[in-house]
Amino acid sequence: MFSGIVEEYATLVALVKDQENIHFTFKCSFVNELKIDQSISHNGVCLTVVSMTDDTYTVTAMKETLERSNLGLLKVGDKVNVERSMMMNGRLDGHIVQGHVDQTATCVDIKDAEGSWYFTFQYAFDKDMAKRGYMTVDKGSVTVNGVSLTVCNPTDDTFQVAIIPYTYEHTNFHTFTVGSVVNIEFDIIGKYISRMIQYK
């Protein structure tokens, strides 16, 4: 379980393909605090630490994860938003994020808001999935590359988010251009409510 409050971005230093899997090796500031079997969110994808060195750690993504997320597009040198699992004795500053990415979306517009930015993302819309809560709503929560954000101006297949300078600088949002592919996780509470309505 995560909160969507990204700690920093990690740099991909190596990747190794192993049949249908890819082993990703990252470097970040808190490597010496990690342990084997620990869960870490990478661009919103929950992955398990499988090995470590003094200054790097490695996680493995399987075919299902690679097909549903943008991890398969990563190249050595890319920056990935990382967050360790949430401690249950603190404040929930973001929203409940599972680390189970639903699908990818594409950045279709970036607007400078004189100090902040508006990013618009488009995703493949499926009416049946929307009935099950796989959609965005105005002022609702959405996770983009692991970042907990508030939705603005949603349509059937797009939504907008406002990014303040701190978030822009301390996550990989500053690397986005029109055409960038991101991971999105829709709000789990909306999914449960939608499911309950079906059985009324």
Protein Blocks (a to p, Z undefined) as FASTA:
>chain_A
ZZhiafbdcddfbdcdehjbccdddddfklmmgcehiacdeehiacddfbdcfkbccddd
dfklmmmmmklmpcehiacdddddddfkbccfbbcdehiafbdcddfbdcdeehiacddd
dddddfklmmnopacdehiacdeehiacddehiafkbccddddfklmmmmcklmpcehia
cdddddfklmmmmmmmmmZZ
